[in-house]
């Protein structure tokens, strides 16, 4: 299994864009049939699935966040990214990058990053 | 509030068995086999311990087992060991729009 590692700013101002990148060491992410995605956990709350992307670029988004998010894979197939627009305090959370497997954009998550705390505050 | 309901805490003595429930609806847990469970130690990345209700990934001890009845999935940890003390949370595919939903997590204490 790959080692997953999130990177990005820990503090974002309200109304701005949250941008995170995930590196999957140990090989290219151009592996079928895996999906690569993001999950977040607000403080004191349960996990929330954000979305995923296949190595070919097919995306699967949480309907509640769809208008706000973009997940992309870079051309080198080494990293994938999350952009979350127009953030508010409700977007404060620990963000995990994950590898998932199965139908529907991946139905279980077999590799996780350590998570990175992103705080939305002015 | 999480989509799936788990008890906030569970406990057992070493060697005992503990079962953690995960209750959803016919749209998620009750609607198919795509229920998974994760173990998370403090400050660590979550680890997949069960998928498709009952299947264990390579390397996960057979002390961890899963089942499902109606809209409730269950994780049973048998022969409790100190290292099993962690947070456990469930996840289910929720149909429409490829949505996946989670439980709020259960803190397992080994007494």
Interface residues (C-beta under 8 A of the other chain):
Chain A: X4 X45 X46 X47 X48 X49 X60 X61 X62 X63 X96 X102 X103 X104 X105 X106 X107 X108 X109 X110 X112 X113 X114 X115
Chain B: X2 X4 X34 X36 X38 X44 X45 X46 X47 X48 X51 X52 X57 X89 X91 X93 X96 X97 X98 X99 X100 X101 X102 X103 X104 X105
